[in-house]
Amino acid sequence: MSKFEIGEFAVDVTRCQIVSREECTTIEPKVMDVLKILYENKGEVVSQETIFNAVWPRATFSPSSVQRSIAILRKALKEDAKNPRFIITHPKRGYSLSLPTPITNQSKTPRSHWHLFTFALITLIVAGVGLLSTHSTSVQTEFNLLRPINSLESNEFSFVLSPSGEHIAFIREIDNKQSIWLKNLATGEEVVLLQDQVYTQLGWHPLGNALAFVTNQENTQQLGYVTFDPITLAPLERTQVMSFTEHRVSSHNLAWADNHKIYFVERHLKNNDTQLSTIDLTTKQKQVIYSSQGQDWLLVHALSPDQNTIALGFEAGQNNYRIDLINLTTNQVSTLATIDDGLSGLSWHPNGEHLLLSKRHQLLTVSLAGEINHIAFNNFKIVRDAQYNKLGDEILLEQVAVDVDIIAAKRDALNTFETLVNTSSIDFLPVYSPAGDKFVFESHRFGQKQLFLYFNNQQTLLFDNPNNHELFGVVWNKQGDKIFTASKDTVFRIDINTRNVETITNPHHSFYLRDVFSDNTQLLVSYRDNSGTTHHPAIFNLETGSLTPFQADGKKLSCSALSLDQHDRIYFSNGQTVYRVNNGEFDALWQSASKDIIGLTVNKDTLHVTHESNGEYHLSEHNILTEKTSRVKIGDNKGKMLINASPHYETFLYLTEPKRKKSLVRLL
């Protein structure tokens, strides 16, 4: 039974719509299931337990779920609970559906026939509009207003929408203290649920009367849940489920299914391998559903509305992200789409036929056919974990404003810092010129990834990056009059003096720029291999477009640092040993006591090697001719990260620790 009538209302079970002459109301599938059960037993009293077991067969009985569904149905049918026309309450027994007796007076037949014809026509028109909307614009992608959910100065993040869509749960952080809050989206009423711990992921019980959460405790994580009163939202009982010692929960949220299972993504602490796992709350046993392979790093997951499928979001290579679907019945995995430039959230549209992707400053929808559409809205902040509301006419999301500054310290005054670049955005990747009198850096002001030149205490725009490409490295030529940067498929050659930009096509996978050869026709680059953790050195020819990796004994070399000397000889490090490429051979020049090398440059006959170990930065200077080495501490990583140094290591550039302001907003 897909269609029936209740008085003047036409019910379309398939589309979850209740249609009258005035309007068409869309309700949740579970609520429609409740109405269907009442209609199938019209005139009879159906108990709350019978309704609940039919609609939520794998859940523990909760009368509030049935009562809420009845309230929604009465609202859609325009009736008063105190004087109902259709849905009758039988105290302590259940509910019954009462249908009006059809009018049989022959004198009113013509008018009645005309009335029924008009109503049927309106119903067809409304249903037709809905049908067209389902196939052409079933997912709303145009929004005009961005409105904050809260107006506090605190950080608010990791939100999840309740099954009914009436509440959100989120983490609020004030003065480095965290708490979990529940908020009614309609009234704005808030209730604190848990506090005084470090919370990460959250997930609602399918009935909306409990919340799962993860806490960080020294060297372990704890997964648990708390039940609460569905009316007052007051916490009732807290239960610990599982401890994590070898893994860390890394997904953005927890997916709690009807079958008493919670799905999540976890990362192994030793090898960083990721996997989709589930824990059965009845047995407290964990099961691995899917393990990532090769270069794949599983980032996010999302359980479909029908709970038959989980969408998986991977980082699948350098600037490559992939969306897969796994069928929970067959465990078959299929690829849906690939994107670039990041993936910071994944959720389902309530129709179960589209996914919503958060991608840096953008939102995308992906249909189950793989069709990708952009959601246009004015935004220059990072977006995370966007999700549609239950009607699909709003999007809730987390916005993150990140502030990173560039500071400097002299070698003879390592504890005295000067702020060079300070904006309210991300300023990073500073690279000194060969002369050491200026540097180029990347800035994300107003959401645009652009390159600026810092010279004589002034910042000037060098490359406006009109298409807002993701950029992979900046390098200077030996003459100091040009810089090179690269997107995933283009190399940009930029003249420092004229600001002229020349583009060179890169037909290969994306790579990271490391240095420039003296003739300005070749670039020293590195690219990530299929393991996802190792980088290989290679030469990219700007004239031919060829990419030539280095090999030894038929195997590609790995590198953590790369550099050229004044004779264009190549030096690289695998993290512990520094090698020089010499006529196809690889000479080991110097070795660190541990695998802590993070940077490498060559100045005439001196190797400059930077190390990071135990929270400290060190500089080793090795004379290649005399083989003498000196090592000195050049700072620590408390609140900052060493990123670059002047050619003779007289000045060090640092990035400040990122300052993040997280807020929750609604896109209307």
C-alpha positions as CSV (number, residue, x, y, z in Angstrom):
1,M,0.0,0.0,0.0
2,S,1.7,3.2,-1.2
3,K,-1.2,5.7,-1.2
4,F,-4.4,6.2,0.8
5,E,-6.7,8.9,2.1
6,I,-7.5,10.2,5.6
7,G,-10.4,12.6,5.3
8,E,-9.3,15.5,3.1
9,F,-5.7,14.4,3.2
10,A,-3.9,12.3,0.6
11,V,-1.1,10.1,2.0
12,D,1.9,9.1,-0.2
13,V,3.8,6.5,1.7
14,T,6.7,6.3,-0.8
15,R,7.4,10.0,-0.7
16,C,6.6,10.4,3.0
17,Q,4.1,13.1,2.1
18,I,0.7,14.2,3.6
19,V,-1.1,16.4,1.0
20,S,-4.0,18.7,1.4
21,R,-5.5,21.5,-0.8
22,E,-3.4,24.0,1.1
23,E,0.0,22.3,1.4
24,C,2.2,19.3,1.2
25,T,3.9,18.1,4.4
26,T,6.9,15.8,4.3
27,I,7.5,13.7,7.4
28,E,10.2,11.3,8.5
29,P,10.1,7.7,7.2
30,K,9.7,6.2,10.7
31,V,6.8,8.6,11.4
32,M,5.1,7.5,8.1
33,D,5.6,3.9,9.2
34,V,3.6,4.6,12.3
35,L,0.8,6.1,10.3
36,K,0.8,3.2,7.9
37,I,0.4,0.7,10.8
38,L,-2.5,2.7,12.2
39,Y,-4.2,2.8,8.7
40,E,-3.7,-1.0,8.2
41,N,-5.5,-1.5,11.6
42,K,-8.0,1.4,11.2
43,G,-10.7,1.4,13.8
44,E,-8.7,-0.9,16.0
45,V,-6.7,0.0,19.1
46,V,-3.0,-0.6,18.5
47,S,-0.7,-0.6,21.6
48,Q,2.4,1.5,21.8
49,E,4.5,-1.7,22.2
50,T,3.1,-3.1,18.9
51,I,3.8,0.1,17.0
52,F,7.3,0.4,18.5
53,N,8.3,-3.2,17.7
54,A,7.0,-2.9,14.1
55,V,8.8,0.4,13.4
56,W,12.0,-0.1,15.5
57,P,12.4,-3.9,15.6
58,R,16.0,-3.9,16.9
59,A,15.7,-1.3,19.6
60,T,14.7,-1.3,23.2
61,F,11.2,-0.2,23.8
62,S,10.8,3.6,24.4
63,P,7.2,5.0,24.5
64,S,8.5,8.5,23.9
65,S,9.4,7.6,20.3
66,V,5.8,6.6,19.5
67,Q,4.4,9.6,21.3
68,R,6.6,11.9,19.3
69,S,5.5,10.3,16.1
70,I,1.9,10.7,17.0
71,A,2.5,14.4,17.8
72,I,4.1,14.9,14.4
73,L,1.2,13.1,12.6
74,R,-1.4,15.2,14.4
75,K,0.3,18.4,13.4
76,A,0.5,17.2,9.7
77,L,-3.2,16.3,9.9
78,K,-4.2,19.7,11.4
79,E,-5.9,18.2,14.5
80,D,-5.9,19.1,18.2
81,A,-4.8,16.4,20.6
82,K,-7.5,17.4,23.0
83,N,-10.2,17.1,20.3
84,P,-8.8,14.7,17.7
85,R,-10.6,13.9,14.5
86,F,-8.4,11.0,13.2
87,I,-5.9,9.7,15.7
88,I,-7.7,8.7,19.0
89,T,-5.7,8.2,22.2
90,H,-6.9,5.3,24.4
91,P,-5.3,5.7,27.8
92,K,-3.0,2.9,28.8
93,R,-4.1,0.9,25.7
94,G,-2.7,2.7,22.6
95,Y,-4.0,4.5,19.6
96,S,-6.6,4.0,16.9
97,L,-7.2,5.7,13.5
98,S,-10.8,6.9,13.0
99,L,-11.8,7.7,9.4
100,P,-14.9,9.9,8.6
101,T,-17.9,8.2,7.0
102,P,-18.2,9.0,3.3
103,I,-21.2,11.3,2.3
104,T,-23.8,9.3,0.2
105,N,-26.5,12.0,-0.3
106,Q,-27.4,11.9,-4.0
107,S,-28.4,15.6,-4.1
108,K,-24.9,16.5,-3.3
109,T,-23.3,14.2,-5.8
110,P,-22.5,16.7,-8.5
111,R,-20.8,19.1,-6.0
112,S,-19.1,16.2,-4.3
113,H,-17.8,14.8,-7.6
114,W,-16.5,18.3,-8.5
115,H,-14.9,18.6,-5.1
116,L,-13.2,15.3,-5.4
117,F,-12.1,16.0,-8.9
118,T,-10.6,19.3,-7.8
119,F,-8.9,17.8,-4.8
120,A,-7.5,14.9,-7.0
121,L,-6.2,17.4,-9.5
122,I,-4.5,19.5,-6.8
123,T,-3.1,16.3,-5.3
124,L,-1.7,15.3,-8.7
125,I,-0.2,18.7,-9.3
126,V,1.5,18.7,-5.9
127,A,2.7,15.2,-6.3
128,G,3.8,16.0,-9.8
129,V,5.8,18.9,-8.5
130,G,7.3,16.7,-5.9
131,L,8.1,14.1,-8.5
132,L,9.8,16.6,-10.7
133,S,11.6,18.0,-7.7
134,T,12.8,14.5,-6.8
135,H,14.4,13.9,-10.1
136,S,15.7,17.3,-11.0
137,T,16.2,19.4,-7.8
138,S,15.6,16.9,-5.0
139,V,18.6,18.3,-3.1
140,Q,18.6,22.0,-2.2
141,T,21.9,23.6,-3.2
142,E,21.0,27.3,-3.0
143,F,21.2,29.1,0.3
144,N,21.2,32.8,1.1
145,L,21.9,33.3,4.8
146,L,24.5,32.1,7.2
147,R,23.3,32.4,10.8
148,P,25.2,31.5,14.0
149,I,23.6,28.8,16.2
150,N,25.3,30.3,19.3
151,S,26.8,33.7,20.0
152,L,29.2,32.9,22.7
153,E,33.0,33.5,22.5
154,S,33.7,29.8,23.5
155,N,34.8,27.2,21.0
156,E,32.0,24.9,19.9
157,F,32.6,21.9,17.8
158,S,32.0,18.1,17.1
159,F,28.2,18.6,16.8
160,V,25.8,15.9,15.8
161,L,22.1,16.3,14.9
162,S,19.5,14.3,16.8
163,P,17.4,11.6,15.0
164,S,14.4,13.9,15.2
165,G,16.3,16.9,14.0
166,E,15.1,18.9,17.0
167,H,18.3,19.0,19.0
168,I,22.1,19.1,18.5
169,A,24.7,17.7,20.8
170,F,28.1,19.5,20.8
171,I,31.3,20.1,22.7
172,R,31.9,23.5,24.3
173,E,35.3,24.6,25.4
174,I,35.9,27.5,27.8
175,D,39.3,28.2,29.3
176,N,40.5,24.8,28.1
177,K,37.7,23.0,30.0
178,Q,35.3,21.0,27.9
179,S,31.6,20.0,28.4
180,I,28.9,18.3,26.3
181,W,25.8,20.3,25.7
182,L,22.3,19.6,24.2
183,K,20.5,22.4,22.5
184,N,16.9,22.7,21.2
185,L,17.3,24.3,17.7
186,A,13.8,25.8,17.8
187,T,13.7,27.3,21.3
188,G,17.5,27.8,21.9
189,E,17.2,26.0,25.3
190,E,20.5,24.4,26.4
191,V,21.3,21.7,28.9
192,V,24.8,20.6,30.0
193,L,25.1,16.8,29.8
194,L,28.7,16.0,30.8
195,Q,31.6,18.1,31.8
196,D,35.2,18.3,33.2
197,Q,36.8,15.8,30.7
198,V,38.5,16.0,27.3
199,Y,35.8,14.9,24.8
200,T,36.2,14.1,21.1
201,Q,33.6,12.3,19.1
202,L,29.8,12.2,19.8
203,G,26.9,10.1,18.4
204,W,23.1,9.9,19.1
205,H,21.2,6.8,20.0
206,P,18.6,6.1,17.2
207,L,15.8,6.9,19.6
208,G,17.3,10.2,20.7
209,N,17.5,9.3,24.4
210,A,21.2,8.6,24.8
211,L,24.5,10.0,23.6
212,A,27.7,8.1,22.9
213,F,31.0,9.9,23.4
214,V,34.8,9.4,23.5
215,T,37.1,10.8,26.1
216,N,40.9,11.2,26.2
217,Q,42.6,10.1,29.4
218,E,46.4,10.2,29.4
219,N,47.5,7.3,27.3
220,T,44.1,5.8,26.6
221,Q,40.7,6.7,25.2
222,Q,37.4,5.6,26.6
223,L,34.1,5.1,24.7
224,G,30.9,5.3,26.7
225,Y,27.4,6.6,26.6
226,V,25.0,8.5,28.8
227,T,21.2,8.2,28.9
228,F,19.0,11.2,29.6
229,D,15.3,12.1,30.0
230,P,13.9,12.8,26.5
231,I,11.7,15.6,27.8
232,T,13.9,17.5,30.3
233,L,17.2,16.2,28.7
234,A,18.5,15.7,32.3
235,P,21.3,13.0,32.4
236,L,20.3,9.7,33.9
237,E,23.0,7.0,33.8
238,R,26.5,6.8,32.4
239,T,28.0,3.6,31.0
240,Q,31.6,2.9,30.0
241,V,31.9,0.5,27.0
242,M,35.5,0.2,25.9
243,S,39.1,1.4,26.4
244,F,41.5,2.0,23.5
245,T,45.2,1.5,24.2
246,E,46.7,0.5,20.8
247,H,44.3,2.5,18.7
248,R,42.8,6.0,18.7
249,V,39.3,6.8,17.5
250,S,39.9,9.2,14.6
251,S,36.5,9.6,12.9
252,H,34.7,12.9,13.3
253,N,31.6,11.3,15.0
254,L,30.1,8.0,16.1
255,A,27.4,6.3,14.1
256,W,24.9,4.5,16.5
257,A,22.7,2.0,14.6
258,D,19.4,0.3,15.5
259,N,21.2,-3.0,16.0
260,H,23.0,-1.9,19.2
261,K,26.2,-1.3,17.3
262,I,28.3,1.9,17.1
263,Y,30.5,2.4,14.0
264,F,33.7,4.5,14.1
265,V,37.1,5.0,12.4
266,E,40.2,4.2,14.4
267,R,43.9,4.6,13.8
268,H,46.7,2.3,15.0
269,L,49.2,4.2,17.1
270,K,52.3,2.4,15.8
271,N,51.8,2.2,12.1
272,N,49.0,4.8,11.5
273,D,46.9,2.2,9.7
274,T,43.2,3.1,9.7
275,Q,40.1,0.9,9.8
276,L,36.3,1.0,10.1
277,S,35.3,-0.8,13.2
278,T,32.1,-1.5,15.2
279,I,31.4,-2.3,18.8
280,D,28.4,-4.4,19.9
281,L,26.9,-2.7,23.0
282,T,25.3,-6.0,24.1
283,T,28.5,-8.0,24.1
284,K,31.1,-5.1,24.2
285,Q,33.0,-6.8,21.5
286,K,34.8,-4.9,18.7
287,Q,34.8,-6.1,15.1
288,V,36.9,-4.6,12.2
289,I,34.6,-4.1,9.2
290,Y,37.1,-2.7,6.7
291,S,40.9,-2.0,6.8
292,S,42.4,0.6,4.6
293,Q,45.2,-0.5,2.3
294,G,48.2,1.0,0.6
295,Q,48.2,4.8,0.6
296,D,44.6,5.0,1.7
297,W,44.0,6.8,5.0
298,L,40.4,6.5,6.2
299,L,39.3,9.9,7.5
300,V,35.5,10.0,7.9
301,H,32.5,7.8,7.7
302,A,28.7,8.2,7.5
303,L,25.9,5.7,8.1
304,S,23.1,5.9,5.5
305,P,19.5,6.7,6.7
306,D,18.4,3.1,6.0
307,Q,21.5,1.8,7.9
308,N,22.4,-0.5,5.0
309,T,25.4,1.4,3.8
310,I,28.4,3.3,5.2
311,A,30.1,6.0,3.1
312,L,33.9,6.2,3.6
313,G,36.1,9.2,2.9
314,F,39.8,8.5,2.3
315,E,42.9,10.5,1.7
316,A,44.2,8.4,-1.3
317,G,47.4,10.0,-2.3
318,Q,48.9,13.5,-2.5
319,N,45.9,15.9,-2.9
320,N,43.6,13.0,-3.8
321,Y,40.5,12.1,-1.8
322,R,38.0,9.3,-2.5
323,I,34.5,8.4,-1.4
324,D,33.6,4.7,-1.2
325,L,30.4,3.0,-0.3
326,I,30.4,-0.3,1.7
327,N,27.4,-2.5,1.9
328,L,27.0,-3.7,5.5
329,T,25.2,-6.9,4.4
330,T,27.6,-8.1,1.7
331,N,30.7,-6.0,2.7
332,Q,31.1,-5.1,-0.9
333,V,32.9,-1.8,-1.5
334,S,32.4,0.5,-4.5
335,T,34.0,3.8,-5.4
336,L,31.5,6.7,-5.7
337,A,33.7,9.8,-6.5
338,T,37.1,11.4,-6.2
339,I,37.9,15.0,-5.3
340,D,41.0,17.1,-4.5
341,D,41.9,19.9,-2.0
342,G,40.7,18.1,1.2
343,L,37.9,16.4,2.9
344,S,36.7,17.6,6.3
345,G,33.2,16.1,6.6
346,L,30.9,13.5,5.2
347,S,27.1,13.0,5.8
348,W,24.0,11.8,4.1
349,H,21.1,13.8,2.7
350,P,17.9,12.6,4.5
351,N,16.6,11.2,1.1
352,G,19.5,8.6,1.3
353,E,20.3,9.3,-2.4
354,H,23.0,12.0,-2.0
355,L,26.0,12.7,0.2
356,L,27.1,16.1,1.5
357,L,30.9,16.7,1.5
358,S,32.8,19.4,3.5
359,K,35.9,20.5,1.6
360,R,38.0,23.2,3.1
361,H,35.9,26.3,2.4
362,Q,33.4,24.6,0.2
363,L,30.4,22.3,0.3
364,L,29.6,19.6,-2.3
365,T,26.8,17.2,-3.0
366,V,27.4,13.8,-4.6
367,S,24.6,11.7,-5.9
368,L,24.7,7.9,-5.8
369,A,25.3,8.2,-9.6
370,G,28.5,10.1,-8.8
371,E,27.3,13.5,-10.0
372,I,29.0,16.3,-8.0
373,N,27.4,19.7,-7.5
374,H,28.8,22.8,-5.6
375,I,26.8,24.6,-2.9
376,A,27.5,28.3,-3.4
377,F,27.7,30.5,-0.3
378,N,29.8,33.3,0.8
379,N,32.5,31.8,3.1
380,F,36.2,32.2,3.8
381,K,36.5,30.0,6.8
382,I,37.2,26.3,7.0
383,V,34.0,24.2,7.1
384,R,33.7,20.8,8.9
385,D,31.1,18.1,9.3
386,A,28.2,19.9,7.4
387,Q,24.9,18.0,7.4
388,Y,21.4,18.7,6.2
389,N,18.5,19.0,8.6
390,K,15.7,16.4,8.5
391,L,13.8,18.3,5.8
392,G,16.8,19.0,3.7
393,D,16.1,22.8,3.6
394,E,18.9,23.8,6.0
395,I,22.6,22.9,6.5
396,L,24.3,22.9,9.9
397,L,28.0,23.1,9.9
398,E,31.1,23.9,12.0
399,Q,33.2,26.9,10.9
400,V,36.8,27.1,11.9
401,A,38.9,30.3,11.7
402,V,42.6,29.6,11.9
403,D,45.3,32.1,12.7
404,V,49.0,31.3,12.0
405,D,51.7,33.9,12.1
406,I,55.3,34.1,10.9
407,I,57.9,35.0,13.6
408,A,61.7,35.2,13.4
409,A,64.7,34.8,15.8
410,K,68.4,35.6,15.2
411,R,71.0,32.9,15.8
412,D,72.7,35.0,18.4
413,A,69.4,35.7,20.2
414,L,67.3,32.5,19.9
415,N,64.9,33.4,22.7
416,T,64.0,36.9,21.2
417,F,61.2,36.7,18.6
418,E,60.0,39.3,16.2
419,T,56.6,39.0,14.6
420,L,57.0,39.6,10.8
421,V,53.6,38.6,9.5
422,N,50.5,38.8,11.6
423,T,47.0,38.6,10.1
424,S,43.8,36.9,11.3
425,S,44.4,34.1,8.8
426,I,46.8,31.4,7.9
427,D,50.3,32.8,6.9
428,F,52.8,30.1,6.4
429,L,55.4,28.4,4.1
430,P,58.0,31.3,4.2
431,V,61.0,30.7,1.9
432,Y,64.0,32.9,2.0
433,S,65.5,34.2,-1.3
434,P,69.1,33.2,-2.2
435,A,70.3,36.6,-1.0
436,G,68.5,36.3,2.3
437,D,67.0,39.8,2.2
438,K,63.4,38.8,1.5
439,F,61.1,35.8,1.6
440,V,57.9,34.6,-0.1
441,F,55.1,33.2,1.9
442,E,51.6,31.8,1.3
443,S,48.6,33.5,2.9
444,H,44.9,32.4,3.1
445,R,43.5,35.9,3.6
446,F,39.7,36.0,2.9
447,G,39.8,32.3,2.0
448,Q,42.1,32.8,-1.0
449,K,45.4,31.0,-1.3
450,Q,47.9,33.7,-2.4
451,L,51.6,34.3,-2.4
452,F,53.1,37.5,-0.9
453,L,56.6,39.0,-0.9
454,Y,58.0,40.2,2.4
455,F,60.8,42.8,1.8
456,N,61.9,45.8,3.9
457,N,59.1,45.1,6.5
458,Q,56.5,45.4,3.7
459,Q,54.1,42.7,2.4
460,T,53.1,42.9,-1.3
461,L,50.9,40.6,-3.3
462,L,52.9,38.5,-5.7
463,F,50.5,35.8,-7.1
464,D,46.8,36.2,-6.6
465,N,46.0,32.6,-7.6
466,P,42.7,33.5,-9.3
467,N,41.4,30.0,-9.4
468,N,42.3,29.4,-5.7
469,H,44.5,26.3,-6.5
470,E,46.0,24.3,-3.7
471,L,49.7,25.1,-3.9
472,F,52.5,22.6,-3.3
473,G,55.7,24.3,-2.4
474,V,57.5,27.5,-3.3
475,V,61.2,27.6,-4.6
476,W,63.5,30.4,-5.8
477,N,65.8,30.2,-8.8
478,K,69.5,30.7,-8.2
479,Q,69.4,34.2,-9.6
480,G,66.7,35.3,-7.1
481,D,64.5,36.9,-9.7
482,K,61.9,34.2,-10.1
483,I,59.9,31.8,-8.0
484,F,58.1,28.6,-8.9
485,T,55.0,27.1,-7.3
486,A,52.7,24.3,-8.4
487,S,49.1,23.2,-8.2
488,K,48.0,19.6,-8.9
489,D,48.4,19.9,-12.7
490,T,50.2,23.2,-13.3
491,V,53.6,24.8,-12.5
492,F,53.6,28.6,-12.2
493,R,56.8,30.6,-13.0
494,I,56.5,34.1,-11.4
495,D,58.8,37.0,-12.1
496,I,59.5,38.9,-8.9
497,N,60.0,42.2,-10.6
498,T,57.3,42.3,-13.2
499,R,54.8,39.9,-11.4
500,N,54.4,38.2,-14.8
501,V,53.0,34.6,-14.4
502,E,53.9,31.8,-16.8
503,T,52.0,28.5,-16.6
504,I,53.6,25.1,-17.5
505,T,51.3,22.0,-17.6
506,N,52.1,19.1,-15.4
507,P,50.8,15.9,-17.0
508,H,51.7,13.7,-14.0
509,H,50.3,13.3,-10.5
510,S,50.8,16.3,-8.2
511,F,54.3,16.7,-6.7
512,Y,56.0,19.0,-4.2
513,L,58.6,21.6,-5.3
514,R,62.0,21.3,-3.5
515,D,64.6,23.3,-5.6
516,V,65.5,24.8,-9.0
517,F,68.4,23.9,-11.3
518,S,70.7,26.6,-12.4
519,D,69.5,26.7,-16.0
520,N,65.9,27.2,-14.9
521,T,64.6,24.4,-17.1
522,Q,64.3,21.7,-14.4
523,L,62.8,21.4,-10.9
524,L,63.8,19.1,-8.1
525,V,60.5,17.6,-6.7
526,S,59.2,14.9,-4.5
527,Y,56.0,12.9,-4.7
528,R,54.2,10.5,-2.4
529,D,54.2,6.8,-3.2
530,N,51.4,4.3,-2.9
531,S,52.2,3.6,0.7
532,G,51.1,7.1,1.6
533,T,54.0,7.7,3.9
534,T,57.1,7.6,1.7
535,H,58.3,10.4,-0.6
536,H,60.4,9.9,-3.7
537,P,62.8,12.4,-5.3
538,A,62.5,13.2,-9.0
539,I,63.3,15.8,-11.7
540,F,60.6,17.6,-13.6
541,N,61.6,19.0,-17.0
542,L,59.8,22.3,-17.6
543,E,60.4,22.1,-21.4
544,T,59.4,18.5,-22.1
545,G,57.1,17.8,-19.1
546,S,58.9,14.6,-18.2
547,L,59.2,13.4,-14.7
548,T,62.3,11.2,-13.9
549,P,62.5,9.5,-10.5
550,F,65.8,8.4,-8.9
551,Q,66.4,4.7,-8.6
552,A,69.0,2.5,-6.9
553,D,69.2,-1.2,-7.7
554,G,65.9,-0.9,-9.6
555,K,64.1,0.7,-6.6
556,K,62.8,4.2,-6.1
557,L,64.7,6.2,-3.5
558,S,62.9,7.7,-0.5
559,C,63.6,11.1,0.9
560,S,62.7,13.4,3.8
561,A,64.8,16.3,2.6
562,L,66.2,17.4,-0.8
563,S,68.6,20.1,-1.9
564,L,71.0,21.2,-4.7
565,D,74.4,22.8,-4.4
566,Q,75.9,25.5,-6.6
567,H,76.9,22.8,-9.2
568,D,73.4,21.3,-9.3
569,R,74.5,18.2,-7.5
570,I,71.6,16.6,-5.7
571,Y,71.6,15.9,-2.0
572,F,68.9,14.0,-0.2
573,S,68.2,12.4,3.2
574,N,66.1,9.4,4.3
575,G,65.7,10.9,7.7
576,Q,69.0,9.7,9.2
577,T,71.7,9.6,6.4
578,V,72.6,12.4,3.9
579,Y,73.5,11.2,0.4
580,R,74.9,12.9,-2.7
581,V,74.0,11.8,-6.2
582,N,77.3,11.4,-8.1
583,N,77.1,10.1,-11.8
584,G,74.2,7.8,-11.0
585,E,75.8,6.6,-7.8
586,F,74.8,7.5,-4.3
587,D,77.5,8.5,-1.8
588,A,76.7,8.6,1.9
589,L,78.2,11.8,3.2
590,W,77.0,12.1,6.8
591,Q,74.8,10.3,9.2
592,S,72.8,11.5,12.2
593,A,72.7,9.5,15.5
594,S,68.9,9.0,15.0
595,K,66.3,9.4,12.4
596,D,65.5,13.0,13.2
597,I,66.5,15.0,10.0
598,I,63.8,17.5,8.9
599,G,65.7,19.9,6.7
600,L,68.8,20.0,4.4
601,T,70.7,22.7,2.4
602,V,74.2,22.9,0.9
603,N,76.3,26.1,1.0
604,K,79.6,25.5,-1.0
605,D,81.2,22.7,1.0
606,T,79.1,22.8,4.1
607,L,76.0,20.7,4.8
608,H,73.4,22.4,6.9
609,V,71.2,19.8,8.5
610,T,68.3,20.6,10.8
611,H,66.9,18.1,13.4
612,E,63.8,17.8,15.5
613,S,64.0,15.5,18.5
614,N,62.4,15.4,22.0
615,G,60.8,18.8,21.4
616,E,64.0,20.6,20.4
617,Y,65.5,21.8,17.2
618,H,69.2,21.4,16.4
619,L,71.5,22.4,13.6
620,S,74.4,20.3,12.4
621,E,77.0,21.9,10.1
622,H,79.2,19.4,8.4
623,N,82.2,20.3,6.3
624,I,82.3,17.8,3.4
625,L,86.1,18.3,2.8
626,T,87.3,18.1,6.4
627,E,84.5,15.9,7.6
628,K,84.2,17.9,10.8
629,T,80.8,18.5,12.2
630,S,79.4,20.9,14.8
631,R,76.0,20.7,16.3
632,V,74.1,23.4,18.2
633,K,70.6,23.8,19.7
634,I,68.6,26.4,17.9
635,G,65.4,26.4,19.8
636,D,62.4,24.3,20.8
637,N,58.9,23.6,19.4
638,K,56.9,25.0,22.3
639,G,54.2,27.1,20.7
640,K,56.0,27.3,17.4
641,M,57.4,25.2,14.4
642,L,60.7,25.8,12.7
643,I,60.0,26.3,9.0
644,N,62.9,28.0,7.2
645,A,66.2,29.7,7.7
646,S,68.3,32.4,5.8
647,P,71.0,31.0,3.5
648,H,73.7,31.2,6.1
649,Y,71.4,30.2,9.0
650,E,71.7,33.6,10.7
651,T,67.9,34.0,11.0
652,F,65.3,31.3,11.6
653,L,61.6,31.6,10.6
654,Y,58.9,29.9,12.7
655,L,55.2,29.4,12.4
656,T,53.2,30.1,15.6
657,E,51.0,27.4,17.0
658,P,47.6,27.6,15.2
659,K,44.9,29.5,17.0
660,R,41.5,28.1,16.2
661,K,38.0,29.7,16.7
662,K,35.3,27.1,16.2
663,S,31.7,28.0,15.9
664,L,28.4,26.3,14.8
665,V,26.3,27.9,12.1
666,R,23.1,27.3,10.0
667,L,23.0,27.8,6.3
668,L,19.5,28.9,5.4
